[in-house]
Amino acid sequence: MKYRGAAHTVAVCAVMTALLIAVQYALGFVPGVELVTVFLLVFCYVFGAKCGVLVATAFSLLRCFLWGFYPNVIILYLVYFNAFALLFGWLGRREKPVAVWVCPALLVLLAAGCAAGAVIGIPVSVLYRARLTGMLRALFGVLAALLALYLVLLCVGGKAKRFGREAASVTALAALCTVCFTLLDDVLTPLWYGYTWDAAVAYFYTGFFSMLPQTLCTVVSVLLLFEPLKRIFRSASALGKGDRRKKIARSRAQTPRKSEDDGENAASNDGRTQKDVV
């Protein structure tokens, strides 16, 4: 039965890896739009960190056949997505929900960073400054709306409060992880290629053009798709568990039961039992 469980795990991870590669390939031509985060997040949340790490590692390596083998990108994806899988796999297995203060704290931190960037300004070319400021304001508005929604959900009872708090907390963590992905790239790539200090600073500032739309897409996609995808993945997980239970019950039913007095009342050659002989 362990073999069948392992086979089911490998099959699920293989299908999920193919789905992630297909999603990234389909949306790879649209700048700033990606759904890999929400699919991998919900998968790890439902199936656990073990399956999540397998999928994250396979995805980080197999995607290179489509986009090329770049060592810094491979290291970036392996480090980030495995840490991502461990975090949300652990959160999905927690019996207690995320603390109430976590989501507001993360949203306030991210919104404050967007507001500071929009007011103070980021030293980029004048040609791109207006575009960058607009993205900062848009992300600030979305984060502020999410914070207001979370505070409203705290005042509501029942399932809406529980589901809403869960989705909002996961969304805030996903947004923070997306920011950390870009920051990790800002450190790893200059170190790998040996950039000068000025080139590294320029690379850091240009990273905002990819980080802001990706963070905005992550917030919207996770908030809207978390609950539907969670139900789909849980149905698939329950289906696999149900199949294993049926196989276990079928194998137990086919196994012949031993008699309680098998050795004690075994018949001898003349038809008498061992008790009669004694």
C-alpha positions in Angstrom: 0.0 0.0 0.0 2.9 2.4 0.5 3.8 1.9 -3.2 0.3 3.0 -4.2 0.5 6.0 -2.0 3.8 7.0 -3.4 2.5 6.5 -7.0 -0.5 8.7 -6.2 1.8 11.4 -4.9 4.1 11.3 -7.9 1.1 11.5 -10.3 -0.4 14.5 -8.5 3.0 16.3 -8.4 3.6 15.6 -12.1 0.2 16.9 -13.1 0.7 20.0 -11.0 4.2 20.6 -12.4 2.8 20.4 -15.9 0.0 22.8 -15.0 2.5 25.4 -13.6 4.6 25.2 -16.7 1.6 25.6 -19.0 0.3 28.5 -17.0 3.6 30.3 -17.1 4.1 29.6 -20.8 0.6 30.8 -21.6 1.0 34.1 -19.7 4.7 34.6 -20.4 4.0 37.1 -23.1 1.8 39.3 -20.9 4.1 41.5 -18.8 3.3 41.6 -15.1 0.7 38.9 -15.2 1.4 35.5 -13.6 -0.7 32.8 -12.0 2.0 30.5 -10.9 1.9 32.0 -7.4 -1.7 31.3 -6.7 -1.7 27.8 -8.2 1.4 26.7 -6.2 0.2 28.4 -3.1 -3.1 26.6 -3.0 -1.5 23.3 -4.0 1.0 23.5 -1.1 -1.8 24.7 1.3 -3.9 21.6 0.5 -1.4 18.8 -0.2 1.3 19.9 2.3 5.0 20.9 2.2 6.3 17.5 1.0 4.3 17.6 -2.3 4.9 21.3 -2.6 8.7 21.0 -2.4 8.6 18.2 -5.0 6.5 20.4 -7.4 8.6 23.5 -6.7 11.9 21.7 -7.4 10.6 20.0 -10.6 9.0 23.2 -11.9 12.2 25.2 -11.2 14.3 22.7 -13.2 11.9 21.7 -16.0 11.0 25.2 -17.0 14.6 25.7 -18.2 13.8 23.7 -21.3 11.5 26.5 -22.4 13.3 29.6 -21.2 16.9 28.5 -21.2 19.4 27.4 -18.6 20.5 30.4 -16.6 22.3 29.5 -13.4 21.2 32.6 -11.4 17.6 32.0 -12.4 17.8 28.3 -11.5 19.2 29.2 -8.1 16.6 31.9 -7.6 13.7 29.6 -8.4 15.0 26.7 -6.3 15.6 28.9 -3.3 12.4 31.0 -3.5 9.8 28.4 -4.5 11.0 25.7 -2.1 10.9 28.3 0.8 7.5 29.3 -0.6 6.3 25.7 -0.6 7.5 25.1 3.0 5.8 28.3 4.3 2.3 27.7 2.8 2.5 23.9 3.2 3.1 24.5 6.9 0.3 27.1 7.1 -2.1 24.6 5.5 -1.3 22.0 8.1 -1.7 24.3 11.1 -4.7 23.7 13.2 -4.9 27.3 14.4 -5.6 30.1 11.9 -3.0 32.9 11.3 -2.9 35.5 14.0 -5.3 38.4 13.6 -2.6 41.0 13.6 -0.5 39.4 10.8 -2.6 40.4 7.9 -3.1 44.1 8.9 0.6 44.4 9.8 1.8 43.1 6.4 -0.8 45.2 4.5 0.2 48.4 6.3 3.9 47.7 5.7 3.4 47.1 2.0 1.0 50.0 1.6 3.4 52.3 3.5 6.2 51.3 1.2 4.1 52.1 -1.9 3.0 55.5 -0.5 6.6 56.4 0.3 7.7 55.4 -3.1 5.0 57.4 -4.8 5.6 60.5 -2.6 9.3 60.6 -2.4 9.9 59.2 -5.9 12.2 56.4 -7.2 15.3 57.6 -9.0 14.6 56.2 -12.5 14.5 57.8 -15.9 12.1 60.7 -16.4 10.4 58.7 -19.2 9.4 55.9 -16.8 8.8 57.9 -13.6 5.1 58.7 -14.3 4.4 55.0 -15.1 6.2 53.8 -12.0 4.3 56.3 -9.8 1.0 55.2 -11.3 1.8 51.5 -10.5 2.7 52.5 -6.9 -0.6 54.3 -6.5 -2.6 51.5 -8.0 -0.9 48.9 -5.7 -1.5 51.2 -2.7 -5.2 51.4 -3.5 -5.6 47.7 -3.8 -3.7 47.1 -0.5 -5.8 49.7 1.3 -9.0 48.1 -0.1 -7.9 44.7 1.1 -7.1 46.1 4.5 -10.5 47.7 4.8 -12.1 44.4 3.7 -10.2 42.5 6.3 -11.3 44.9 9.0 -14.9 44.6 7.9 -14.6 40.8 8.0 -13.4 40.9 11.6 -16.8 42.4 12.5 -18.8 39.8 10.7 -19.5 36.4 12.2 -20.0 32.9 10.8 -18.2 31.3 7.8 -17.7 34.6 6.0 -15.4 35.7 8.8 -13.4 32.5 8.8 -13.0 32.2 5.0 -12.5 35.9 4.6 -9.8 36.1 7.2 -8.0 33.0 5.8 -8.1 34.4 2.2 -6.9 37.9 3.3 -4.1 36.6 5.4 -2.8 34.2 2.7 -3.1 37.1 0.2 -1.0 39.4 2.3 1.7 36.7 2.8 1.7 36.0 -0.9 2.2 39.7 -1.7 5.1 39.9 0.7 6.6 36.8 -0.8 6.4 38.3 -4.3 8.2 41.4 -3.1 10.9 39.1 -1.5 11.3 37.3 -4.8 12.3 40.5 -6.6 14.6 41.6 -3.7 16.3 38.2 -3.7 16.8 38.6 -7.5 18.3 42.1 -6.8 20.9 40.5 -4.6 21.6 37.2 -6.4 21.9 38.4 -10.0 24.5 41.2 -9.3 26.5 38.9 -7.1 26.5 36.1 -9.8 27.5 38.4 -12.7 29.8 40.6 -10.6 28.0 43.9 -11.2 29.6 47.1 -10.0 27.9 49.1 -7.2 26.3 51.5 -9.7 25.1 48.8 -11.9 23.6 46.9 -9.0 21.8 50.0 -7.8 20.4 50.5 -11.3 19.3 46.9 -11.5 17.6 47.3 -8.1 15.5 50.3 -9.3 14.6 48.7 -12.6 13.3 45.7 -10.7 10.3 47.8 -9.5 8.9 47.7 -13.0 8.4 43.9 -12.7 7.8 43.8 -8.9 4.8 46.2 -8.8 2.6 44.6 -11.5 3.4 41.1 -10.3 2.5 42.1 -6.7 -0.7 43.7 -7.9 -1.5 40.5 -9.9 -0.7 38.3 -6.9 -3.0 40.2 -4.6 -5.9 40.1 -7.0 -5.5 36.5 -8.2 -4.9 35.0 -4.7 -7.8 36.9 -3.2 -10.2 35.8 -5.9 -9.0 32.3 -6.7 -7.8 31.0 -3.3 -11.2 29.6 -2.1 -12.3 28.1 -5.5 -8.9 26.5 -6.1 -8.8 25.2 -2.5 -12.1 23.4 -3.0 -10.9 21.9 -6.3 -7.6 20.6 -4.8 -9.3 19.3 -1.7 -11.8 17.4 -3.8 -8.9 15.9 -5.8 -7.1 15.0 -2.5 -10.2 13.4 -1.0 -10.7 11.4 -4.2 -7.2 10.0 -3.9 -7.7 9.2 -0.3 -11.0 7.5 -1.1 -9.4 5.3 -3.7 -6.7 4.2 -1.3 -9.3 3.4 1.3 -11.3 1.3 -1.1 -8.2 -0.6 -2.2 -7.3 -1.2 1.5 -10.8 -2.5 2.2 -10.8 -4.7 -0.9 -7.4 -6.2 -0.1 -8.5 -6.9 3.5 -11.7 -8.6 2.3 -9.8 -10.8 -0.1 -7.3 -11.9 2.6 -8.4 -15.3 4.0 -9.1 -15.2 7.8 -7.2 -17.7 10.0 -9.3 -19.9 12.3 -9.0 -19.0 16.0 -8.2 -22.6 16.9 -6.1 -23.2 13.8 -3.2 -24.8 15.5 -5.0 -26.1 18.5 -7.7 -28.1 16.7 -5.9 -29.2 13.6 -7.2 -32.7 12.6 -4.8 -35.6 12.6 -4.6 -38.3 10.0 -7.2 -40.5 11.7 -9.8 -37.7 12.0 -9.1 -36.9 15.6 -8.1 -33.5 16.8 -5.0 -32.8 18.8 -7.2 -32.4 22.0 -8.6 -35.9 21.5 -5.1 -37.3 21.1 -4.0 -35.7 24.4 
